[in-house]
Amino acid sequence: MSWNCEQPRNSRFSYFHRHTLIARSLRKTIIACGLRGLETLFAIGRGLAAFGRSLVACGAFLGVHIARLCIPAYRTWWMFRRITTRLEAVGTQRLVAILASRAAVHVLFMVAALGIAAQAIHAREYGGFVGARPLLASLVTSDDEADATEEVIGAAATIAPPAFRSASVHTPLTPTVLSAEAIAPSITTSTATLVQPILTDLAAAENGRAGIRDYVVVEGDVFSTIAEKFGISTSTILWENKRSVTSVLRPGERLRILPIDGVTHVVAKGNTLESIAKRYHGDAEDILEYNDLVEADDIAPGDLLIIPGGRPPTVIAPPVARPAPVFRPALPLPSIPGKLLWPSAAGYRISQYFTWRHHGIDIAIPSGTPVFASDPGTVVSSGWMSGYGYQVTIDHGNGLKTRYAHNSRLLIAKGATVGRGDTIALVGSTGRSTGPHIHYEVFANGVRVNPFQYLR
């Protein structure tokens, strides 16, 4: 009986004991989780604090440098704004008054005078060619200002060479003669081209006394730069090559260069050393010494002499009596059955029209295009003419002529008879030209007229 009473009491004790253990375990678990959560929160807080410190340091760094850049820039902008505001307040009238003042005009004239003086010093002296191209003439003249015409008549003839010698020993030299197309045009005294023999380097080497050399012109050369290159005056080159200050140099052209300032002379029959020195304003002793001559009698006809310091003889033209003016009635313009033929089939673009200072029309056409004769006629001029370059002039009769200029190649000679539409030349840009074109002129009774009066 006693055993049955104790059994339930022990059961209730075990039940409460188990619940107590469970509650205690839960409290421990909750406390452990809370502590772990606090540790996690503290770790997150420490990370955020480090990130915040980094942001603060970066912001401080950027703030300092931005302040260093922005403040000077702002200060510069502010100063510029103040200056522009003041200039706007002054206005343009004061600036105009300063530029128009007497002092400014004086300064401008002084600068211009210094520039002209410097250019004159650099240009050096031209020895007798003063006034060859006045400023007014360069402004009002056109392609037709040159008078000298050089005609191409067949092949160039061989010219008997002068015999170069040292002392009394004669050494004949055979010069190289080039065709008229291969050499530059020179000034002539007749209607035919005078082809001057050109001494080769071999000839110059054999004639060591003379020392004359050939120079091939390159792009950009002018007479003054060539003279400076060889240490001689510009006048010496102009005299030796029969040129003037208005002559135009073309690449590939050959020039004779003397070793010293002066001129050359080919001894003719009857010449004496004294007469040669007097003619070229030189000194006989200098001529003897420079040309390695022992005595004045050592010269012979055909010898080439260099006159040191000489210059060409002054030619005084005899006075010409001016005839009394004869008043003649104006001739009527010639009439032709039809219109003249357009000189090319490549186009009708006009780059320059007939004016009071441009006595023709310029037809812009590609280089190498055939040029046609506008009407039947006789060729009265075919060759080089300064300014026009290679040109052809045709007489159609009845007082009418046509001219075709700046050609690259001529296909007919003087005296030839042509028909309407015959090819007479090829388009080019020779002479004073700025590009390939035909400079076309029409003469009516010797007077240049507007070509459109006769063209179809």
SULJOHU-V250268 format. One record per residue. N is the residue number from 1. RES is the residue in one small letter. D_CENTER is the distance of its C-alpha to the mean C-alpha in Angstrom with 2 decimals. Layout:
n->(N:N)
res->(RES:RES)
d_center->(D_CENTER:D_CENTER)
//
This chain:
n->(1:2:3:4:5:6:7:8:9:10:11:12:13:14:15:16:17:18:19:20:21:22:23:24:25:26:27:28:29:30:31:32:33:34:35:36:37:38:39:40:41:42:43:44:45:46:47:48:49:50:51:52:53:54:55:56:57:58:59:60:61:62:63:64:65:66:67:68:69:70:71:72:73:74:75:76:77:78:79:80:81:82:83:84:85:86:87:88:89:90:91:92:93:94:95:96:97:98:99:100:101:102:103:104:105:106:107:108:109:110:111:112:113:114:115:116:117:118:119:120:121:122:123:124:125:126:127:128:129:130:131:132:133:134:135:136:137:138:139:140:141:142:143:144:145:146:147:148:149:150:151:152:153:154:155:156:157:158:159:160:161:162:163:164:165:166:167:168:169:170:171:172:173:174:175:176:177:178:179:180:181:182:183:184:185:186:187:188:189:190:191:192:193:194:195:196:197:198:199:200:201:202:203:204:205:206:207:208:209:210:211:212:213:214:215:216:217:218:219:220:221:222:223:224:225:226:227:228:229:230:231:232:233:234:235:236:237:238:239:240:241:242:243:244:245:246:247:248:249:250:251:252:253:254:255:256:257:258:259:260:261:262:263:264:265:266:267:268:269:270:271:272:273:274:275:276:277:278:279:280:281:282:283:284:285:286:287:288:289:290:291:292:293:294:295:296:297:298:299:300:301:302:303:304:305:306:307:308:309:310:311:312:313:314:315:316:317:318:319:320:321:322:323:324:325:326:327:328:329:330:331:332:333:334:335:336:337:338:339:340:341:342:343:344:345:346:347:348:349:350:351:352:353:354:355:356:357:358:359:360:361:362:363:364:365:366:367:368:369:370:371:372:373:374:375:376:377:378:379:380:381:382:383:384:385:386:387:388:389:390:391:392:393:394:395:396:397:398:399:400:401:402:403:404:405:406:407:408:409:410:411:412:413:414:415:416:417:418:419:420:421:422:423:424:425:426:427:428:429:430:431:432:433:434:435:436:437:438:439:440:441:442:443:444:445:446:447:448:449:450:451:452:453:454:455:456)
res->(m:s:w:n:c:e:q:p:r:n:s:r:f:s:y:f:h:r:h:t:l:i:a:r:s:l:r:k:t:i:i:a:c:g:l:r:g:l:e:t:l:f:a:i:g:r:g:l:a:a:f:g:r:s:l:v:a:c:g:a:f:l:g:v:h:i:a:r:l:c:i:p:a:y:r:t:w:w:m:f:r:r:i:t:t:r:l:e:a:v:g:t:q:r:l:v:a:i:l:a:s:r:a:a:v:h:v:l:f:m:v:a:a:l:g:i:a:a:q:a:i:h:a:r:e:y:g:g:f:v:g:a:r:p:l:l:a:s:l:v:t:s:d:d:e:a:d:a:t:e:e:v:i:g:a:a:a:t:i:a:p:p:a:f:r:s:a:s:v:h:t:p:l:t:p:t:v:l:s:a:e:a:i:a:p:s:i:t:t:s:t:a:t:l:v:q:p:i:l:t:d:l:a:a:a:e:n:g:r:a:g:i:r:d:y:v:v:v:e:g:d:v:f:s:t:i:a:e:k:f:g:i:s:t:s:t:i:l:w:e:n:k:r:s:v:t:s:v:l:r:p:g:e:r:l:r:i:l:p:i:d:g:v:t:h:v:v:a:k:g:n:t:l:e:s:i:a:k:r:y:h:g:d:a:e:d:i:l:e:y:n:d:l:v:e:a:d:d:i:a:p:g:d:l:l:i:i:p:g:g:r:p:p:t:v:i:a:p:p:v:a:r:p:a:p:v:f:r:p:a:l:p:l:p:s:i:p:g:k:l:l:w:p:s:a:a:g:y:r:i:s:q:y:f:t:w:r:h:h:g:i:d:i:a:i:p:s:g:t:p:v:f:a:s:d:p:g:t:v:v:s:s:g:w:m:s:g:y:g:y:q:v:t:i:d:h:g:n:g:l:k:t:r:y:a:h:n:s:r:l:l:i:a:k:g:a:t:v:g:r:g:d:t:i:a:l:v:g:s:t:g:r:s:t:g:p:h:i:h:y:e:v:f:a:n:g:v:r:v:n:p:f:q:y:l:r)
d_center->(143.81:142.03:139.28:138.33:137.90:135.40:133.11:131.43:130.85:128.86:126.76:125.78:124.86:122.60:120.87:120.10:119.11:116.52:115.05:114.81:112.91:110.49:109.83:109.31:106.80:104.90:104.70:103.39:100.79:99.69:99.48:97.47:95.03:94.69:94.00:91.42:89.74:89.69:88.07:85.39:84.78:84.51:81.96:79.88:80.14:78.97:75.89:75.06:75.48:73.05:70.48:70.92:70.40:67.14:65.95:66.90:65.05:61.88:62.04:62.49:59.49:57.21:58.53:57.78:54.19:53.44:54.85:52.62:49.48:50.43:51.87:48.74:46.54:48.92:49.04:45.23:45.15:47.98:46.28:43.04:45.20:47.01:43.81:42.31:45.70:45.81:42.31:43.35:46.47:44.58:42.52:39.31:41.01:41.27:37.57:36.71:39.19:37.58:34.06:35.57:37.68:37.51:36.56:33.43:32.36:33.06:31.02:28.01:28.36:28.80:25.57:23.67:25.53:24.76:20.99:21.22:23.49:21.28:18.32:20.90:22.28:19.01:18.16:21.58:23.74:22.97:26.62:27.73:24.62:25.24:24.61:22.72:20.30:22.22:20.84:23.30:22.38:18.67:20.00:22.68:21.69:20.35:19.82:23.34:23.10:23.14:26.64:26.39:26.84:26.96:29.31:29.55:33.29:34.35:33.66:32.71:35.87:36.70:36.79:39.51:38.01:39.14:41.43:40.16:43.04:44.09:47.02:49.29:48.34:46.23:43.74:42.29:38.88:37.65:33.99:31.74:31.06:28.25:28.22:26.37:23.89:23.10:22.31:20.03:21.92:23.67:25.62:29.14:32.35:33.63:32.71:32.36:29.53:30.41:29.40:29.35:30.63:28.33:30.11:29.81:30.06:33.77:34.36:32.77:34.99:38.08:37.30:37.05:38.00:34.91:32.31:29.63:26.96:24.22:20.61:18.33:14.69:12.31:8.67:6.88:10.25:11.41:15.14:15.89:14.66:16.58:19.51:19.66:19.65:22.70:24.36:24.61:23.64:20.76:23.55:25.09:22.13:21.88:25.68:26.09:23.55:24.66:21.35:20.65:18.12:16.80:16.29:13.10:12.55:12.33:12.54:16.30:17.35:20.14:20.76:24.19:24.29:27.51:29.09:29.89:29.02:30.73:31.09:32.88:35.88:37.86:41.51:43.37:47.11:48.72:45.98:47.24:45.50:46.43:45.13:41.79:41.48:42.46:40.06:36.97:38.28:38.80:41.80:44.09:45.00:41.38:40.82:43.97:43.09:39.47:40.35:43.47:45.87:49.49:50.52:49.08:50.92:49.03:46.31:46.72:45.02:41.93:41.13:37.58:37.63:35.07:35.83:34.80:33.60:33.99:32.07:32.31:35.48:35.43:36.35:38.25:38.39:41.95:42.74:42.62:45.33:44.07:46.31:47.89:46.06:47.66:47.70:47.59:48.00:44.97:44.93:45.18:42.32:42.95:44.36:43.91:46.27:43.74:40.21:37.17:35.85:32.60:30.14:29.28:31.16:28.22:28.03:28.35:25.39:24.29:20.78:21.66:25.19:26.95:26.91:28.03:24.58:23.37:26.15:25.86:24.86:21.84:23.16:20.78:21.91:20.71:19.60:22.73:25.10:27.86:27.97:31.55:33.42:34.67:38.02:39.98:39.28:38.41:34.98:34.67:31.09:29.02:26.14:22.92:22.53:19.71:17.81:19.70:18.67:21.62:24.21:27.90:30.43:33.87:37.03:39.23:42.06:43.75:40.94:38.25:34.95:31.83:28.32:25.85:22.29:18.89:20.95:20.03:23.59:26.57:30.01:32.27:32.99:34.25:37.88:37.88:39.73:38.20:39.78:38.79:36.44:35.78:32.43:30.69:27.07:24.58:21.76:18.21:14.93:15.41:15.14:13.36:12.87:10.97:13.01:16.32:19.11:22.03:22.11:25.91:28.02:31.81:33.75:37.29:39.31:36.19:34.70:31.74:33.10:32.03:31.89:33.60:36.76:37.14:35.45:37.76)
//
